[in-house]
Amino acid sequence: MSIEIKAPTFPESVQDGTIATWHKQPGEAVSRDDLIVDIETDKVVLEVVAPADGVIAEIIKGEGETILSNEVIAQFTAGAAGAAPAAEVATETPAAEEGVAAASPSARKLANEKGVDLATLSGSGKDGRITKEDVANAPAAAPAAKAPAAPAAVPAAAAIPSSLSGERVEKRVPMTRMRKRIAERLMETSQGTAMLTTFNEVNMAPVMELRKKYKEQFEKSHNGTRLGFMGFFVKAAVEALRRFPAVNASIDGDDIVYHGYQDISVAVSTEKGLVVPVIRDAEHLSLATIENTIRDYGMRAQSGKLTIEEMTGGTFSISNGGGFGSLMSTPIINPPQTAILGMHAIKERPMAVNGEVKILPMMYLALSYDHRLIDGKDAVQFLVAIKDMIEDPARILLEL
């Protein structure tokens, strides 16, 4: 039975996608729920699995091609055992030359365009198959040089220094859709907002002492959930957003949209780029639930398992560059949001306390905000409110 393999239904916020990798080729036996193709969108990589046991009869959309929501990308034959007939396979996948590993059609096309000899490549795909990425990462073959009839002697003074005689290698690879979208969003922020940043510093000793005192009891009471710093900052941000509604608002044309809820976006770094999953209705969540959600998002972000819905929306963002050693930075707003909080590394510093010098674990905080909507006074007071709550965590519970 022939079945059409279609792209998933994209949300309204996603216009189209790109075929990233075909994990199965025409004629290759496939079991039900086997991963057959990855589709990359602006926000996430979507996986398409086999609907039944069978074989891929035809690939309609090759790697690198742009596709729309629910567009047919391949034909699938269900119930077929083993590989398709050799003649049928040959129409889709050219036979490998002697001494050359099998290569996908898109890889062969790119190799011809770049002048890359497939025999010199090692495939990173299944069973050593050469993929489009293998070809893209390979240096192009240099054109054959014509031998001079009578080479002239090179004066000693004109000889190339030995330190410069090595090969100067360059590699050109196309941007992923996610990286393109990140670049576009950054430019939109730069050109479409009046972004300013205000800074402050916070004494982390009270939260660190609280964690040390209740760490084990917290984990036992909440099924192994670890007590981290991010949960405190999310709770502090929720309370501060209630006091300063403009920081939780967004601009829509000539209108200001005030959100009556706090959906906190938490930036997570992955190999493919920064993703920002959203903690929905954070104002109603316990500290343990927030910590669990952040941990779950972090693990699934690394394996590419976040959904588009989980990364859509958000009324305020928090980014923690301190995990990478950043001492101070200027976070960039995530439109249509109007503000973002930046956390940084905790460093011990000498501080003046009641006329005495003490060594305290300090963290710099940064709040970037859209000055079109948020006045400097409100931005400064918002950041001071977060500082006060972190330095006296009881304020979070008592809403002081």
C-alpha positions, 0 to 999 in steps of 0.5 A: 500500500502506498502512503504519502509522507507529509511534513508536520503541521507547522504552527502559525508562527512558523512559515516553512521548514527545510529538509535537514537529513534523510535518515532512510533512503529509497529501497531501504527497509524501515520499521514502524516509528523509525526516524526517517527524516529531520525537518529544521524550522526557525525554532526547532528540528522536527522528526518524522517517523515511519507510519508502518513497516515498509520501504521508502519508495521515492524521496520527493523533497531532497536535503536542503529544500524548503517545504511547507506545512503538510507538504508531501515529501516522500512516497512510502510503501507499507508492508514491503519486506526487504529492499526494493528491486535493484532497478527501482533503487537505481533510479533514485540512488546512483551506484557507487563508483569502485572505492567510493562510499555510497552518497546521497543524491544531494551529496553527489550534486553538491560534490559536482558543484564544488569539484569534490572527489567523493573518493577522498571523503569518509561518510558520517551517515549510516553505514558510512554513507556520505551526506551533504554535510560531509561534502559541504565541510570538505575543501574544494578541489584546486584547479590543475595548474599548467606547468611552465615551459621553463621555470625561472629560478627564484631569487633567495630574497623572494623565497616564501618564508617557511612559516607562511608556506603551510596551507591556508584552509578555509571552510564555508558552510551554510547557516542553519535555519535556526542560526539565520532566525537568531540573526534576524531576531537580533537585527530586529531588536537592534533596529526596532527597539530603543534598548537600554541596560541598567546594572546592579549587584546582589549579595548571593550569601542569603540564598546560598546559606538557604540552599545549604541549610535546606538542600537535602530536605528539599530534595527528599520532600520533592522527589529528588528535585535540586534546589538551584538559583534560577528558581529564586530569580524566577519567583523574584521576577514574578513578584517584581513584574506584578509591581511594574506591569509595563515590564511585563507588557508588549507593544503591538503597533500603536497599542500597549498589551498588558499581560495579566499573567507571567510567562517566563522565558528561560534561555538555554544554550544548545549546540545548534544555538540559543533556545528560549522555552517558556515557563507558563503561568509561573505566578502559580507555580511552586519553587520545586515545580519551577526547578523541575520545569527548568531541568526538564527543558534543559535536558530536552533542549540538548537532545532537540526534543523541545516543541515549538509550542514550548518555545512560543510566547513568553512575557519576560526573559531570564538569561544566565551567562554566569554558567559560562563564566560571564562577569557582566554582559548586556542581554538582548531583548526577545521581541515582542517582550520589552525586557530581559534579566541577565544573571552572571557569575558569582564572585567573591569581592570585598564589600563595605558593610556597616563601615567594615570590609567583608568578603561576599559572594556577589553577582552582577545583574543586568536589565535590558529594557525597551525605553519606548515603553519602560522609563528609566526609573521603573527599570531601575526600581524593578531591578532593585526589587529583584535585588532586595528579594534575593538578598532577603528571600523571605520577601518572596514568600511574604510578597514584601 
